[in-house]
Amino acid sequence: MLTKQFIENIWYSKHPFAIVLLPLSWLYSLIIFLRRLCYQSGLIAVNQIDVPVIIVGNISVGGTGKTPLVIWLADYFKKKGYKPGIISRGYGGKLSGKSQQVRPDSNPDLVGDEPVLIAKRTNCPVAIAVQRRRAAEELIEYCDCDLILCDDGMQHYSLGRDIEIAVIDGQRRFGNGHCLPAGPLREPISRLGNVDFVVSKYIAGRHEYKMEYTYGDLVSLMNPDRTQPISSLNGQSVHAISGIGNPDRYYSYLRNNKLHIISHDFPDHHPFTKNDVIFDDGLAVVMTEKDAVKCINFATENHWYLPISARLPDSFTYRLEALMKDIIDGQKTT
């Protein structure tokens, strides 16, 4: 059975089985190259939107920190006087094949956990659809949005874009450097040479912008107005729930704050049930904010989530302002 651990051993170490998969990776890379070439040459039409479009994506499988960056961008542009709308594929949701607007109280089982989290944190119009263009046009028409942020749309070439931001995990980087299935890459590393920004989570290399996380107080799932510092659980055993792509840093943060964690790992976008997060030992249960949106209906007073916010350097902001000025002045071409 191909477990998550076995797959990650192949992708992030010098596992000999990766060699066996290389021919499939070469075929995959060829298909990706030809597909992108078709869009670049005009053989397949690219749908241009009437307002600036900023893509936030990655070239690897798994969590790299796109959603916190999208939230940061939404807050930044709102302060600048824009009316940003956010579009997403809605991974994990049952309605992700349809165009659907997302509210803070939408059912994450239907629309996906990340769109609900984004709607809650930004108070911006959010829509999901397989065809991102349709979602974008609906936000422009019905919500008067003058800027579109696309969460995880780097490989969705049918949608025109003005700015591309690639997010990478600065610790895990690109694994063995191979494309799927021998490695974790959706596109070759060379693809990063065509984007406007490379944002690296935790550790940044040359020509990369470092993104860090700031952690807030623990928030009660039952009553969001009820909070407590993580230090209040120092020395205690807690259940740590994780349904995210790479939870190592999250667990490390809890351990570094002197919590004795009993970890419960679930796949990314896992549809949580009551049995997954209810325990009979009276211990506190801590989870990520993305997981929390799916557990509110069966949470108890022992359930808490850990909110995070992205922090970007001033150099990122300066370059973003410059690119946006070029777009508004009509100087930047896609």
C-alpha positions as a Python dict, from the first residue, in 0.01 Angstrom:
ca = {
    (1, 'M'): (0, 0, 0),
    (2, 'L'): (134, 345, -93),
    (3, 'T'): (120, 534, 234),
    (4, 'K'): (184, 906, 271),
    (5, 'Q'): (509, 832, 452),
    (6, 'F'): (630, 600, 175),
    (7, 'I'): (551, 857, -94),
    (8, 'E'): (730, 1132, 97),
    (9, 'N'): (1032, 906, 143),
    (10, 'I'): (1048, 874, -235),
    (11, 'W'): (1004, 1245, -296),
    (12, 'Y'): (1220, 1390, -19),
    (13, 'S'): (1510, 1146, 1),
    (14, 'K'): (1735, 953, -235),
    (15, 'H'): (1495, 660, -250),
    (16, 'P'): (1587, 414, -528),
    (17, 'F'): (1222, 370, -629),
    (18, 'A'): (1226, 724, -770),
    (19, 'I'): (1452, 598, -1049),
    (20, 'V'): (1187, 345, -1151),
    (21, 'L'): (931, 626, -1182),
    (22, 'L'): (1152, 863, -1381),
    (23, 'P'): (1019, 763, -1727),
    (24, 'L'): (668, 856, -1609),
    (25, 'S'): (802, 1187, -1478),
    (26, 'W'): (962, 1264, -1815),
    (27, 'L'): (633, 1192, -1988),
    (28, 'Y'): (447, 1410, -1738),
    (29, 'S'): (699, 1693, -1789),
    (30, 'L'): (657, 1671, -2166),
    (31, 'I'): (280, 1695, -2137),
    (32, 'I'): (312, 1995, -1904),
    (33, 'F'): (552, 2165, -2146),
    (34, 'L'): (327, 2108, -2447),
    (35, 'R'): (19, 2223, -2259),
    (36, 'R'): (183, 2549, -2154),
    (37, 'L'): (318, 2600, -2505),
    (38, 'C'): (-34, 2571, -2645),
    (39, 'Y'): (-149, 2857, -2424),
    (40, 'Q'): (157, 3072, -2491),
    (41, 'S'): (124, 3031, -2867),
    (42, 'G'): (-248, 3108, -2868),
    (43, 'L'): (-344, 2761, -2984),
    (44, 'I'): (-561, 2743, -2672),
    (45, 'A'): (-731, 3066, -2570),
    (46, 'V'): (-640, 3247, -2250),
    (47, 'N'): (-934, 3420, -2082),
    (48, 'Q'): (-843, 3776, -1987),
    (49, 'I'): (-1029, 3947, -1703),
    (50, 'D'): (-1116, 4319, -1698),
    (51, 'V'): (-945, 4378, -1360),
    (52, 'P'): (-593, 4291, -1236),
    (53, 'V'): (-549, 3922, -1153),
    (54, 'I'): (-289, 3801, -903),
    (55, 'I'): (-215, 3430, -894),
    (56, 'V'): (-83, 3271, -574),
    (57, 'G'): (32, 2916, -636),
    (58, 'N'): (316, 2670, -614),
    (59, 'I'): (500, 2418, -827),
    (60, 'S'): (494, 2136, -573),
    (61, 'V'): (234, 1910, -418),
    (62, 'G'): (133, 1977, -60),
    (63, 'G'): (99, 2279, 166),
    (64, 'T'): (342, 2564, 115),
    (65, 'G'): (155, 2851, 281),
    (66, 'K'): (-54, 2989, -4),
    (67, 'T'): (-367, 3056, 202),
    (68, 'P'): (-200, 3277, 469),
    (69, 'L'): (-40, 3476, 187),
    (70, 'V'): (-375, 3520, 10),
    (71, 'I'): (-522, 3650, 337),
    (72, 'W'): (-228, 3889, 376),
    (73, 'L'): (-274, 4017, 20),
    (74, 'A'): (-647, 4067, 70),
    (75, 'D'): (-588, 4273, 385),
    (76, 'Y'): (-312, 4471, 216),
    (77, 'F'): (-520, 4564, -88),
    (78, 'K'): (-825, 4650, 122),
    (79, 'K'): (-611, 4902, 310),
    (80, 'K'): (-504, 5043, -26),
    (81, 'G'): (-867, 5107, -119),
    (82, 'Y'): (-923, 4809, -350),
    (83, 'K'): (-1222, 4575, -342),
    (84, 'P'): (-1052, 4237, -380),
    (85, 'G'): (-1239, 3922, -466),
    (86, 'I'): (-1087, 3580, -408),
    (87, 'I'): (-1135, 3273, -626),
    (88, 'S'): (-1037, 2914, -557),
    (89, 'R'): (-1082, 2563, -688),
    (90, 'G'): (-1246, 2460, -360),
    (91, 'Y'): (-1047, 2141, -309),
    (92, 'G'): (-1216, 1891, -82),
    (93, 'G'): (-1562, 2039, -132),
    (94, 'K'): (-1847, 1852, -297),
    (95, 'L'): (-1951, 2159, -498),
    (96, 'S'): (-1604, 2238, -632),
    (97, 'G'): (-1719, 2150, -984),
    (98, 'K'): (-1975, 2431, -982),
    (99, 'S'): (-1951, 2806, -949),
    (100, 'Q'): (-2048, 2896, -595),
    (101, 'Q'): (-2000, 3200, -375),
    (102, 'V'): (-1860, 3129, -31),
    (103, 'R'): (-1957, 3300, 294),
    (104, 'P'): (-1795, 3274, 638),
    (105, 'D'): (-2079, 3041, 745),
    (106, 'S'): (-2073, 2822, 432),
    (107, 'N'): (-2045, 2447, 479),
    (108, 'P'): (-1679, 2351, 423),
    (109, 'D'): (-1787, 2000, 327),
    (110, 'L'): (-1957, 2155, 24),
    (111, 'V'): (-1722, 2439, -74),
    (112, 'G'): (-1388, 2336, 79),
    (113, 'D'): (-1210, 2432, 399),
    (114, 'E'): (-969, 2693, 263),
    (115, 'P'): (-1235, 2911, 92),
    (116, 'V'): (-1438, 2921, 414),
    (117, 'L'): (-1128, 3012, 615),
    (118, 'I'): (-1042, 3288, 367),
    (119, 'A'): (-1397, 3424, 378),
    (120, 'K'): (-1391, 3428, 759),
    (121, 'R'): (-1052, 3597, 787),
    (122, 'T'): (-1083, 3856, 509),
    (123, 'N'): (-1455, 3942, 488),
    (124, 'C'): (-1396, 3962, 112),
    (125, 'P'): (-1618, 3810, -156),
    (126, 'V'): (-1502, 3453, -225),
    (127, 'A'): (-1611, 3216, -501),
    (128, 'I'): (-1511, 2866, -609),
    (129, 'A'): (-1524, 2700, -949),
    (130, 'V'): (-1323, 2461, -1161),
    (131, 'Q'): (-1325, 2732, -1428),
    (132, 'R'): (-1169, 3017, -1230),
    (133, 'R'): (-1270, 3267, -1501),
    (134, 'R'): (-1639, 3208, -1427),
    (135, 'A'): (-1587, 3264, -1055),
    (136, 'A'): (-1388, 3581, -1122),
    (137, 'E'): (-1646, 3727, -1359),
    (138, 'E'): (-1926, 3662, -1110),
    (139, 'L'): (-1737, 3844, -833),
    (140, 'I'): (-1674, 4138, -1063),
    (141, 'E'): (-2038, 4153, -1177),
    (142, 'Y'): (-2219, 4088, -851),
    (143, 'C'): (-1973, 4215, -588),
    (144, 'D'): (-1812, 4505, -776),
    (145, 'C'): (-1461, 4365, -721),
    (146, 'D'): (-1178, 4557, -886),
    (147, 'L'): (-902, 4304, -815),
    (148, 'I'): (-897, 3924, -825),
    (149, 'L'): (-676, 3707, -605),
    (150, 'C'): (-657, 3345, -721),
    (151, 'D'): (-569, 3089, -456),
    (152, 'D'): (-373, 2800, -613),
    (153, 'G'): (-412, 2875, -982),
    (154, 'M'): (-58, 2875, -1117),
    (155, 'Q'): (-121, 2577, -1347),
    (156, 'H'): (-466, 2704, -1450),
    (157, 'Y'): (-334, 2866, -1767),
    (158, 'S'): (-674, 2936, -1917),
    (159, 'L'): (-703, 3227, -1672),
    (160, 'G'): (-500, 3532, -1771),
    (161, 'R'): (-285, 3680, -1497),
    (162, 'D'): (-100, 4006, -1430),
    (163, 'I'): (113, 3894, -1137),
    (164, 'E'): (227, 3545, -1041),
    (165, 'I'): (346, 3463, -690),
    (166, 'A'): (498, 3120, -632),
    (167, 'V'): (512, 3000, -273),
    (168, 'I'): (763, 2735, -167),
    (169, 'D'): (843, 2556, 157),
    (170, 'G'): (1186, 2689, 248),
    (171, 'Q'): (1268, 2384, 456),
    (172, 'R'): (1160, 2103, 225),
    (173, 'R'): (1230, 2301, -94),
    (174, 'F'): (1174, 2083, -403),
    (175, 'G'): (1248, 1738, -265),
    (176, 'N'): (1442, 1528, -513),
    (177, 'G'): (1376, 1784, -787),
    (178, 'H'): (1168, 1550, -1005),
    (179, 'C'): (819, 1605, -1139),
    (180, 'L'): (530, 1375, -1055),
    (181, 'P'): (521, 1085, -991),
    (182, 'A'): (894, 1040, -914),
    (183, 'G'): (903, 1369, -723),
    (184, 'P'): (670, 1628, -570),
    (185, 'L'): (682, 1886, -850),
    (186, 'R'): (380, 1988, -1059),
    (187, 'E'): (613, 2179, -1290),
    (188, 'P'): (991, 2189, -1333),
    (189, 'I'): (1193, 2418, -1106),
    (190, 'S'): (1274, 2630, -1413),
    (191, 'R'): (911, 2751, -1404),
    (192, 'L'): (1007, 2981, -1115),
    (193, 'G'): (1211, 3187, -1358),
    (194, 'N'): (887, 3311, -1517),
    (195, 'V'): (704, 3429, -1204),
    (196, 'D'): (707, 3779, -1052),
    (197, 'F'): (773, 3668, -693),
    (198, 'V'): (912, 3360, -524),
    (199, 'V'): (797, 3364, -162),
    (200, 'S'): (966, 3112, 63),
    (201, 'K'): (815, 3002, 390),
    (202, 'Y'): (1056, 3017, 689),
    (203, 'I'): (1387, 3016, 496),
    (204, 'A'): (1454, 3226, 185),
    (205, 'G'): (1727, 3184, -73),
    (206, 'R'): (1867, 3437, -315),
    (207, 'H'): (1601, 3640, -501),
    (208, 'E'): (1331, 3495, -271),
    (209, 'Y'): (1109, 3680, -25),
    (210, 'K'): (1092, 3528, 321),
    (211, 'M'): (746, 3469, 466),
    (212, 'E'): (717, 3409, 838),
    (213, 'Y'): (421, 3322, 1054),
    (214, 'T'): (303, 3499, 1364),
    (215, 'Y'): (91, 3294, 1599),
    (216, 'G'): (-202, 3432, 1793),
    (217, 'D'): (-366, 3318, 2116),
    (218, 'L'): (-564, 2996, 2113),
    (219, 'V'): (-927, 3056, 2013),
    (220, 'S'): (-1223, 2852, 2136),
    (221, 'L'): (-1419, 2674, 1864),
    (222, 'M'): (-1739, 2710, 2066),
    (223, 'N'): (-1695, 3081, 2141),
    (224, 'P'): (-1453, 3279, 1921),
    (225, 'D'): (-1454, 3562, 2176),
    (226, 'R'): (-1291, 3327, 2424),
    (227, 'T'): (-913, 3307, 2393),
    (228, 'Q'): (-617, 3197, 2600),
    (229, 'P'): (-241, 3225, 2554),
    (230, 'I'): (-71, 2904, 2455),
    (231, 'S'): (142, 2941, 2767),
    (232, 'S'): (-166, 2852, 2973),
    (233, 'L'): (-119, 2491, 2855),
    (234, 'N'): (253, 2475, 2941),
    (235, 'G'): (349, 2134, 3072),
    (236, 'Q'): (12, 1980, 2988),
    (237, 'S'): (-67, 1693, 2755),
    (238, 'V'): (-293, 1796, 2467),
    (239, 'H'): (-439, 1631, 2161),
    (240, 'A'): (-293, 1799, 1850),
    (241, 'I'): (-511, 1758, 1540),
    (242, 'S'): (-363, 1808, 1196),
    (243, 'G'): (-527, 1781, 854),
    (244, 'I'): (-277, 1994, 663),
    (245, 'G'): (-13, 1916, 403),
    (246, 'N'): (299, 1940, 618),
    (247, 'P'): (229, 1966, 992),
    (248, 'D'): (589, 1941, 1120),
    (249, 'R'): (629, 2313, 1190),
    (250, 'Y'): (289, 2328, 1361),
    (251, 'Y'): (384, 2040, 1591),
    (252, 'S'): (724, 2196, 1658),
    (253, 'Y'): (561, 2522, 1764),
    (254, 'L'): (343, 2339, 2014),
    (255, 'R'): (638, 2143, 2152),
    (256, 'N'): (855, 2454, 2174),
    (257, 'N'): (584, 2608, 2391),
    (258, 'K'): (618, 2315, 2634),
    (259, 'L'): (304, 2128, 2534),
    (260, 'H'): (318, 1750, 2546),
    (261, 'I'): (132, 1663, 2230),
    (262, 'I'): (-58, 1350, 2138),
    (263, 'S'): (-58, 1393, 1760),
    (264, 'H'): (-343, 1285, 1533),
    (265, 'D'): (-247, 1309, 1166),
    (266, 'F'): (-507, 1321, 890),
    (267, 'P'): (-474, 1380, 515),
    (268, 'D'): (-494, 1734, 380),
    (269, 'H'): (-858, 1850, 343),
    (270, 'H'): (-977, 1557, 558),
    (271, 'P'): (-1356, 1560, 618),
    (272, 'F'): (-1354, 1544, 996),
    (273, 'T'): (-1617, 1359, 1195),
    (274, 'K'): (-1701, 1376, 1562),
    (275, 'N'): (-1509, 1055, 1633),
    (276, 'D'): (-1191, 1210, 1489),
    (277, 'V'): (-1168, 1491, 1744),
    (278, 'I'): (-1367, 1387, 2052),
    (279, 'F'): (-1176, 1217, 2333),
    (280, 'D'): (-1290, 1102, 2675),
    (281, 'D'): (-984, 1203, 2878),
    (282, 'G'): (-1065, 1570, 2945),
    (283, 'L'): (-748, 1694, 2774),
    (284, 'A'): (-745, 2007, 2562),
    (285, 'V'): (-768, 1956, 2185),
    (286, 'V'): (-565, 2193, 1967),
    (287, 'M'): (-597, 2217, 1590),
    (288, 'T'): (-515, 2447, 1299),
    (289, 'E'): (-761, 2716, 1195),
    (290, 'K'): (-817, 2543, 861),
    (291, 'D'): (-922, 2224, 1039),
    (292, 'A'): (-1133, 2416, 1288),
    (293, 'V'): (-1382, 2538, 1026),
    (294, 'K'): (-1483, 2173, 972),
    (295, 'C'): (-1514, 2086, 1343),
    (296, 'I'): (-1726, 2369, 1483),
    (297, 'N'): (-2051, 2173, 1480),
    (298, 'F'): (-1925, 1904, 1718),
    (299, 'A'): (-1669, 2100, 1921),
    (300, 'T'): (-1668, 2114, 2301),
    (301, 'E'): (-1521, 2361, 2549),
    (302, 'N'): (-1192, 2169, 2524),
    (303, 'H'): (-1145, 2248, 2153),
    (304, 'W'): (-911, 2529, 2049),
    (305, 'Y'): (-750, 2642, 1726),
    (306, 'L'): (-422, 2820, 1669),
    (307, 'P'): (-455, 3119, 1432),
    (308, 'I'): (-158, 3220, 1218),
    (309, 'S'): (-85, 3527, 1008),
    (310, 'A'): (174, 3580, 737),
    (311, 'R'): (446, 3841, 769),
    (312, 'L'): (629, 3967, 459),
    (313, 'P'): (935, 4192, 431),
    (314, 'D'): (912, 4554, 319),
    (315, 'S'): (1099, 4464, 0),
    (316, 'F'): (805, 4246, -103),
    (317, 'T'): (561, 4531, -44),
    (318, 'Y'): (771, 4779, -240),
    (319, 'R'): (796, 4551, -543),
    (320, 'L'): (424, 4467, -525),
    (321, 'E'): (341, 4839, -525),
    (322, 'A'): (568, 4897, -824),
    (323, 'L'): (414, 4613, -1026),
    (324, 'M'): (61, 4726, -948),
    (325, 'K'): (149, 5079, -1059),
    (326, 'D'): (281, 4940, -1388),
    (327, 'I'): (-39, 4739, -1437),
    (328, 'I'): (-266, 5036, -1366),
    (329, 'D'): (-55, 5257, -1596),
    (330, 'G'): (-71, 4990, -1867),
    (331, 'Q'): (304, 4933, -1871),
    (332, 'K'): (312, 4566, -1766),
    (333, 'T'): (223, 4305, -2027),
    (334, 'T'): (116, 3950, -1941),
}
